[in-house]
Amino acid sequence: RDCRLEAERLVKRLEREPRSRSPRGGFGDRGGRGRGRGRGRGRGGRGGNRGRGGDEGPWVPCTKLGRLVKDNKINSLEEIFLFSLPIKEYQIVDKFMPEGVLHDDVMTIFPVQKQSSAGQRTRFKSYVLVGDKN
């Protein structure tokens, strides 16, 4: 009877405490050998935040160019192109080009392979034309 009570207490204690050991008997991470990069931790991860929902609230600029556009200190795309400034926020183009003006056409998509220690890593390149058909 004492053994049964002791076993019940042990089960209750284990249910309350979080698991501190890994399921493989205390060997912390995956494998433990190699160069420490593991599965799929190369450049950029696995594509993370690709399919974000939509616009959530008003635009808050992240770049200096974005702040200038929002404050109406830059009035056209030509001023941006004149100084070869990189456009890193899509809202800048949305401000100057009205809805439905821009059209895109995918010209080609082709695979590019890179040899890695585990085989080949395949990515895809694409050529896309974007413009106002003018």
C-alpha positions as CSV (number, residue, x, y, z in Angstrom):
1,R,0.0,0.0,0.0
2,D,2.8,2.4,0.8
3,C,4.4,1.7,-2.6
4,R,1.1,2.6,-4.3
5,L,0.8,5.9,-2.4
6,E,4.4,6.7,-3.3
7,A,3.8,6.0,-7.0
8,E,0.6,8.2,-7.0
9,R,2.6,11.0,-5.4
10,L,5.3,10.6,-8.0
11,V,2.9,10.7,-10.9
12,K,1.2,13.8,-9.5
13,R,4.5,15.6,-9.1
14,L,5.6,14.7,-12.6
15,E,2.3,16.0,-14.0
16,R,2.9,19.3,-12.3
17,E,6.5,19.9,-13.2
18,P,7.5,20.8,-16.7
19,R,9.7,18.3,-18.6
20,S,13.3,19.3,-18.1
21,R,15.0,16.5,-20.1
22,S,14.8,15.9,-23.8
23,P,12.9,12.8,-25.0
24,R,16.2,11.3,-26.2
25,G,17.6,10.7,-22.7
26,G,19.3,14.1,-22.0
27,F,21.2,14.7,-25.2
28,G,20.2,18.3,-25.6
29,D,20.2,19.3,-29.3
30,R,20.0,17.6,-32.7
31,G,22.8,15.2,-33.2
32,G,25.7,17.2,-31.7
33,R,28.1,16.9,-34.6
34,G,28.9,18.9,-37.6
35,R,29.4,22.7,-38.0
36,G,26.5,23.8,-35.9
37,R,24.1,25.0,-38.6
38,G,21.6,22.1,-38.4
39,R,18.6,21.8,-40.7
40,G,17.7,24.7,-43.0
41,R,19.4,27.5,-41.1
42,G,21.2,29.1,-44.1
43,R,20.6,32.5,-45.4
44,G,17.2,33.9,-44.6
45,G,15.6,30.8,-42.9
46,R,12.5,29.4,-44.5
47,G,10.8,32.4,-45.9
48,G,9.2,33.5,-42.7
49,N,6.9,36.4,-43.2
50,R,5.8,36.0,-46.8
51,G,2.0,35.9,-46.7
52,R,1.2,38.7,-44.3
53,G,-2.4,39.5,-44.2
54,G,-3.0,43.0,-45.5
55,D,-2.7,46.6,-44.4
56,E,-3.1,46.9,-40.7
57,G,-3.8,50.5,-39.9
58,P,-2.1,53.6,-41.3
59,W,1.3,53.6,-42.9
60,V,4.2,54.3,-40.5
61,P,7.4,55.0,-42.7
62,C,10.5,53.0,-41.8
63,T,13.0,54.9,-44.0
64,K,14.0,58.5,-44.5
65,L,12.6,58.4,-48.0
66,G,9.3,57.1,-46.7
67,R,9.1,60.0,-44.1
68,L,9.8,62.6,-46.9
69,V,7.1,61.1,-49.1
70,K,4.6,61.0,-46.3
71,D,5.3,64.6,-45.4
72,N,4.8,65.6,-49.1
73,K,8.4,66.9,-49.4
74,I,8.8,64.6,-52.5
75,N,6.0,65.0,-55.1
76,S,6.8,62.4,-57.8
77,L,8.7,59.2,-58.6
78,E,10.9,61.2,-61.0
79,E,12.5,63.1,-58.0
80,I,13.3,59.7,-56.4
81,F,14.8,58.3,-59.7
82,L,16.8,61.5,-60.3
83,F,18.9,60.8,-57.2
84,S,18.9,57.0,-57.6
85,L,17.3,56.4,-54.2
86,P,16.3,52.8,-53.4
87,I,12.6,52.4,-52.8
88,K,12.3,49.9,-49.9
89,E,8.6,50.5,-49.0
90,Y,5.7,49.6,-51.3
91,Q,3.6,52.4,-49.9
92,I,5.8,54.9,-51.6
93,V,4.9,53.6,-55.1
94,D,1.2,53.2,-54.0
95,K,1.2,56.9,-53.1
96,F,2.3,58.1,-56.5
97,M,0.6,55.5,-58.7
98,P,-3.2,55.3,-58.4
99,E,-4.9,51.9,-58.0
100,G,-5.1,49.8,-61.2
101,V,-2.4,51.7,-63.2
102,L,0.4,49.3,-62.7
103,H,0.4,46.0,-64.6
104,D,2.8,43.1,-64.3
105,D,3.8,40.3,-66.6
106,V,5.9,37.3,-65.6
107,M,8.4,36.7,-68.5
108,T,10.1,33.6,-67.2
109,I,10.7,31.5,-64.1
110,F,13.7,29.1,-63.9
111,P,15.5,27.0,-61.3
112,V,19.0,27.8,-60.0
113,Q,20.8,25.1,-58.2
114,K,23.6,25.5,-55.6
115,Q,25.7,22.5,-54.5
116,S,25.7,22.0,-50.7
117,S,27.1,19.4,-48.5
118,A,23.8,17.6,-48.3
119,G,23.1,17.7,-52.1
120,Q,21.6,20.5,-54.2
121,R,19.7,23.5,-53.0
122,T,17.2,24.7,-55.6
123,R,15.9,28.2,-55.7
124,F,14.0,30.0,-58.5
125,K,14.7,33.2,-60.4
126,S,12.1,35.1,-62.2
127,Y,11.9,38.0,-64.6
128,V,8.8,40.2,-64.2
129,L,7.9,43.3,-66.1
130,V,6.1,45.9,-64.1
131,G,4.7,49.1,-65.7
132,D,1.8,51.3,-66.7
133,K,1.7,50.1,-70.4
134,N,2.9,53.5,-71.5
